[in-house]
Amino acid sequence: SLTTPLDKSVEDAAILKFIDFYSDYSIYNIEEKIDSLYAEDIYFVDPLHAVREIKNVKEYFIKMAEPIELCTFDVTNIFISSNTASTSNDYFARWNMYLISKAAPNKKITASGITHFKLNEDGKISFHQDFWDTSTLLDELPVVGFWSKLVKNKILGNINEK
């Protein structure tokens, strides 16, 4: 948590780096830009994994990018929530992900989500948590998609029967 508020220019630069980084989620972009966006002691959480330290986050991001043909995140809004009890700011980014997987190159997968992140005094992200429905991705993958849809249909089938 911060002891003094971030300078507005540092905050704005960090937000622009976040938007730029995720506008092209590729191995090249990850390798080139991750160190300027994330703090060494970053704690990253998404619906699939939790990772600590930048070297592990970088490794995880590259693994996630390997099976991807194309992936972009369109950040539609960023909300800044200043907590009056402290000088720590929380940032919430709403985004839409557009993904083409090497496993299904003719299908464009779309998912919406929110990222909650915190900046350290250097304007680097020290905490990042993503919230999104992973079934939008799983439904489109061969084999896994069959099981994902089957489970959802069982659940929704029970709801619709009432």
C-alpha positions, 0 to 999 in steps of 0.5 A: 500500500502507498504511503503518499498518493501517486503523482497524476502523471505517474498514474496516467502513465501506468494506466496507458502502459496497462492499456498498451500491454494488453492491446496485443497479448503476444509473446513479443509484447510480454517479453518487451513490456512486462518489466515496465508494467509490473513490480518485481513482487507482483501478485497476479490472480486469474480464474485459472492460476495465482502467481507471485513474482515477476519472473513467474508471472512472465513465464505464466503469461508466455505459456498462456500466449503460446497457443494463441494466434491472436489476442487483444484486450479492448479496455473500455473503462478504467475506474479509480476508487480512492479509499479515504481511509488510506492513500492506496488506490484501487483501479478497475479496468473493464475489458473485452478480450478477442482471441483466436486460438491455434487450436481453433483458428476459424473461431473468434472467441470473445470474453468480457471481464474486469481487472482489479489492480493496485499500483506501487509508489513507482507506478508499477502494478503490484497486485492484479486480479482478473474476473471473467467467465472462463467457460467462454474460452473453454466452450470453444476448445476441442474436447474440453468444450464438449464437457464444459457445455455438457455441465452448463446444460445440465445445470441450466436444464435443471433451472429451466425445468422449474 
